[in-house]
Amino acid sequence: MKINESIKSIPSNRLQFFPVMMFAIIMGLSGLSLVFKKLSEVLYFPSIVGVLLGIFSTIVFFIILFTYLLKLLKYKEEVKKEMTHPIRVNFFAAISISTLLLSIFYRHTLDDLSQIFFILGASLHIFFTFYTMKFWINNSFEIQHSNPAWFIPIVGNLIVPIAGKGFIDDSVLYFYFSIGIFFWIILFSIILNRIIFHKQFAPKFMPTLFILIAPPAIAFLSYIKLAGELDFFAHILYSLGLFFTILVFTMYKNYINIKFFISWWAFTFPMASITLATILMFELTSYWFYSLLSYIFMLITSVIVYLVARETLAHMTKKEICIME
């Protein structure tokens, strides 16, 4: 309710600077709702938590979507600027990813609604994938423009098989999976080059390092959905996700004392993705270690989402969000 009131209170000049990155909020909230939903299915966690959080995520999604559409109507030039911005252009895919995540949440409860979300999300995402890649190809970029947010429009393709299994022919899902897995490897090489051989990220982009966790974790979930078995390649994908999770936590000093930016939401969805992958590992192996790790990751993800949401509400109240940078 506070989010609703805060967004409604945005005056016209603040609406002008309402960032597309706000959709990362939905990725974090819906990711956490999927964690609790999966926990209730596999580890007998109370289902009410996931249900309420999923409904809340849906409400916030439509609030943010309505607000951004209002910005599109009133400040079309500002939206065009975001679509040609070397960093922000990547966050448009967060709209389609949020839609796909909601499709996954409503699967097996409201299948018709889930299918609508899937069709919209998958269609939008392939559009944003081609648009973003065309934008990269047709423009000259400096290496400093690259950051893990570049994974969003590409690796989001890996979510499509998770949401679409049973809704559409598998050949279409393999198409999406192939795009995501292939360009993840290429982009990872570019980002690693940027991290090691060039200047450190600006403080506001440091949280995007957590995005390194998401590609292998989501690829693992997607691969299992398509292949249906835990094989050698699946183990590789999960192990890489676990490796990057440990890596970003060993770099905790990089995140201490960082001023709040909306990019803090980059902490949330990657943690939800490795949590979901770990729960699935327990479901497939019944190994107690994955059960313990699932609860640990769930607690960490919940705390992160709570802290980031609290800071977001606090800065919205102080009118420090939706301002000119």
C-alpha positions in Angstrom: 0.0 0.0 0.0 2.9 2.4 0.8 4.4 1.7 -2.7 1.0 2.5 -4.3 0.7 5.8 -2.3 4.3 6.7 -3.1 3.9 6.2 -6.8 0.6 8.0 -6.9 2.3 11.0 -5.3 4.9 11.4 -8.0 4.3 14.8 -9.6 4.7 15.3 -13.3 8.4 16.4 -13.2 9.3 13.2 -11.2 7.2 11.1 -13.5 9.5 12.3 -16.3 12.4 10.6 -14.6 10.6 7.4 -13.5 13.3 4.8 -14.5 12.7 1.6 -16.4 15.0 0.0 -13.8 12.0 0.0 -11.5 10.9 -3.2 -13.1 13.9 -4.9 -11.4 11.7 -4.5 -8.2 9.3 -7.0 -9.7 12.1 -9.4 -10.6 13.2 -9.4 -7.0 9.7 -9.7 -5.4 8.4 -12.3 -7.8 11.7 -14.3 -7.6 11.3 -14.4 -3.8 7.6 -15.5 -4.1 8.7 -18.3 -6.4 11.3 -19.4 -3.7 8.6 -19.6 -1.1 6.2 -21.4 -3.4 8.9 -24.0 -4.3 9.8 -24.4 -0.7 6.2 -25.2 0.1 6.1 -27.9 -2.6 9.5 -29.5 -1.8 10.3 -28.8 1.8 6.8 -28.4 3.3 7.2 -24.7 4.0 3.8 -22.9 4.7 2.3 -22.1 1.3 0.6 -18.9 2.4 3.8 -16.9 2.4 4.5 -17.5 -1.3 0.9 -17.0 -2.2 0.6 -13.6 -0.5 4.0 -12.4 -1.8 3.1 -13.5 -5.4 -0.2 -11.5 -5.2 1.7 -8.5 -3.8 4.3 -8.8 -6.6 1.5 -8.9 -9.2 -0.1 -5.7 -7.8 3.2 -3.9 -7.7 3.9 -5.0 -11.3 0.7 -3.4 -12.6 1.4 -0.2 -10.5 4.9 0.2 -12.0 3.6 -0.8 -15.5 0.8 1.8 -15.3 3.2 4.4 -14.1 5.7 3.7 -16.9 3.0 3.7 -19.6 1.9 7.1 -18.2 5.5 8.3 -18.6 5.4 7.0 -22.2 2.3 9.0 -22.9 3.4 12.2 -21.3 7.2 12.1 -21.8 7.8 10.0 -24.9 11.2 11.6 -25.5 12.4 10.5 -22.1 11.5 6.9 -22.9 13.4 7.2 -26.2 16.4 8.5 -24.3 16.3 5.4 -22.1 16.0 3.1 -25.2 19.1 4.6 -26.6 21.1 4.8 -23.3 24.0 2.3 -23.2 23.1 1.1 -19.7 19.3 1.6 -19.4 18.5 0.0 -22.6 19.3 -3.4 -21.1 16.6 -2.9 -18.4 13.7 -2.9 -20.8 14.0 -6.7 -20.8 13.1 -6.6 -17.1 9.6 -5.8 -18.2 9.3 -9.1 -20.1 11.2 -11.1 -17.5 8.8 -9.8 -14.8 5.9 -11.0 -17.0 7.5 -14.4 -17.4 8.1 -14.8 -13.7 4.5 -14.0 -13.0 3.6 -16.7 -15.5 5.6 -19.2 -13.6 4.0 -18.2 -10.3 0.5 -18.7 -11.6 1.2 -22.0 -13.3 -1.0 -24.8 -12.0 -3.2 -22.4 -10.1 -4.5 -20.0 -12.8 -3.3 -21.7 -16.0 -5.2 -19.4 -18.3 -3.7 -16.3 -16.7 -0.3 -18.0 -16.7 -0.5 -18.7 -20.4 -1.5 -15.0 -21.1 1.5 -13.8 -19.1 3.7 -16.3 -21.0 2.6 -15.3 -24.4 3.1 -11.6 -23.6 6.4 -12.2 -21.8 8.0 -14.4 -24.4 6.9 -12.2 -27.3 8.1 -9.0 -25.6 11.4 -10.7 -24.6 12.4 -11.8 -28.1 11.6 -8.3 -29.3 13.8 -6.7 -26.6 16.6 -9.3 -27.3 16.7 -8.3 -31.0 16.3 -4.6 -30.3 19.1 -4.6 -27.8 21.5 -6.7 -29.9 20.8 -4.5 -32.9 21.5 -1.4 -30.7 24.8 -2.9 -29.6 25.8 -3.7 -33.2 24.8 -0.3 -34.7 26.5 1.8 -32.1 30.0 2.4 -30.9 30.6 1.5 -27.3 33.4 2.0 -24.9 34.4 -0.9 -22.7 33.4 1.1 -19.7 29.8 0.9 -20.9 29.8 -2.9 -20.3 28.5 -4.3 -17.0 26.6 -7.4 -15.8 23.3 -5.7 -16.6 24.0 -6.6 -20.2 23.1 -10.1 -19.3 19.4 -9.1 -18.7 18.1 -9.1 -22.3 20.2 -12.1 -23.3 19.9 -14.5 -20.3 16.2 -13.7 -19.9 15.7 -16.0 -22.8 16.6 -18.9 -20.4 13.5 -18.1 -18.4 11.2 -18.8 -21.4 11.5 -22.6 -21.3 10.8 -22.6 -17.5 7.6 -20.6 -18.1 6.6 -22.2 -21.4 7.0 -25.9 -21.0 3.6 -27.4 -21.9 2.3 -24.1 -23.4 4.2 -24.3 -26.7 6.2 -26.8 -28.7 9.7 -27.6 -27.3 11.4 -26.6 -30.5 10.5 -23.0 -29.7 11.8 -23.3 -26.2 15.1 -24.7 -27.4 15.3 -21.7 -29.7 15.2 -19.4 -26.6 17.5 -21.6 -24.6 20.1 -21.6 -27.3 20.2 -17.8 -27.5 20.5 -17.5 -23.8 23.2 -20.1 -23.2 25.3 -19.1 -26.2 25.4 -15.3 -25.7 25.8 -15.8 -21.9 29.3 -17.3 -22.6 30.2 -14.5 -25.0 29.0 -11.7 -22.8 30.7 -13.2 -19.8 34.0 -13.0 -21.6 33.4 -9.3 -22.4 32.4 -8.5 -18.8 35.3 -10.4 -17.3 37.7 -8.5 -19.6 36.0 -5.2 -18.4 36.3 -6.2 -14.7 40.0 -7.4 -14.8 41.7 -5.1 -17.3 39.8 -1.8 -16.9 38.6 0.7 -14.3 36.4 -0.6 -11.5 32.7 -0.2 -11.8 31.1 3.1 -10.5 29.7 2.5 -7.0 26.1 2.5 -8.3 26.9 -0.5 -10.6 28.6 -2.6 -8.0 25.4 -4.5 -7.0 25.1 -5.7 -10.6 28.0 -8.0 -9.9 25.3 -10.2 -8.3 23.9 -10.7 -11.8 26.8 -13.1 -12.5 24.9 -15.6 -10.3 21.8 -15.6 -12.4 22.8 -17.0 -15.8 24.1 -20.4 -14.7 21.4 -20.8 -12.0 18.6 -20.0 -14.5 20.3 -22.1 -17.2 20.3 -25.0 -14.7 16.5 -24.6 -14.1 15.8 -24.2 -17.8 17.9 -27.2 -18.8 16.3 -29.5 -16.3 12.9 -28.3 -17.5 13.9 -29.3 -21.1 16.1 -32.3 -20.5 14.2 -33.7 -17.6 17.2 -35.2 -15.9 20.2 -34.3 -13.7 23.1 -35.1 -15.9 26.8 -34.0 -16.2 26.0 -30.7 -17.9 23.3 -29.9 -15.4 25.8 -30.4 -12.6 28.2 -28.0 -14.3 25.6 -25.3 -14.6 24.5 -25.5 -10.9 28.1 -25.7 -9.7 28.9 -22.5 -11.7 25.9 -20.8 -10.1 27.2 -21.8 -6.6 30.7 -20.7 -7.5 29.6 -17.2 -8.4 27.4 -17.0 -5.3 30.4 -17.7 -3.1 32.6 -15.3 -5.2 30.3 -12.3 -4.8 30.0 -12.9 -1.1 33.8 -13.0 -0.7 33.7 -9.5 -2.2 31.4 -8.2 0.5 33.7 -5.2 1.1 32.8 -3.9 -2.3 29.2 -3.3 -1.3 29.7 -1.8 2.2 28.9 1.9 2.5 27.5 2.1 -1.1 25.0 4.9 -1.4 21.5 3.7 -2.2 20.6 3.4 -5.9 17.7 1.6 -7.5 20.4 -0.8 -8.8 20.4 -2.3 -5.3 17.6 -4.5 -6.7 20.2 -6.3 -8.7 21.1 -8.1 -5.4 17.7 -9.7 -5.2 16.7 -11.8 -8.3 20.1 -13.5 -8.7 19.9 -14.7 -5.1 16.4 -16.0 -5.7 17.6 -17.8 -8.8 20.4 -19.7 -7.0 17.9 -20.5 -4.1 15.4 -22.0 -6.6 18.3 -24.0 -8.3 19.4 -25.3 -4.9 15.8 -26.4 -3.9 15.6 -28.2 -7.3 18.9 -29.9 -6.6 17.5 -31.2 -3.3 14.3 -32.3 -5.1 16.4 -34.3 -7.6 19.0 -35.7 -5.3 17.4 -35.8 -1.8 20.8 -34.9 -0.5 20.4 -33.2 2.9 23.2 -30.7 2.2 21.0 -29.0 -0.5 18.1 -28.9 1.9 20.2 -27.0 4.4 21.6 -24.7 1.7 18.1 -24.0 0.4 17.0 -22.6 3.8 20.3 -20.6 4.2 19.8 -19.1 0.7 16.1 -18.5 1.4 17.0 -16.5 4.6 19.7 -14.5 2.8 17.4 -13.7 -0.1 14.6 -12.7 2.2 16.8 -10.4 4.3 18.2 -8.8 1.1 14.8 -8.2 -0.4 13.5 -6.7 2.9 16.5 -4.4 3.3 16.4 -3.2 -0.3 12.6 -2.7 -0.2 12.9 -0.8 3.0 15.6 1.5 1.5 13.5 2.0 -1.6 10.4 3.0 0.3 12.6 5.4 2.5 14.1 7.1 -0.5 10.7 7.3 -2.3 9.3 9.0 0.8 12.3 11.5 0.8 11.7 12.0 -3.0 15.2 10.8 -3.8 14.1 8.5 -6.5 12.7 9.5 -9.9 15.0 12.6 -10.1 17.4 13.8 -12.8 20.8 12.1 -12.5 
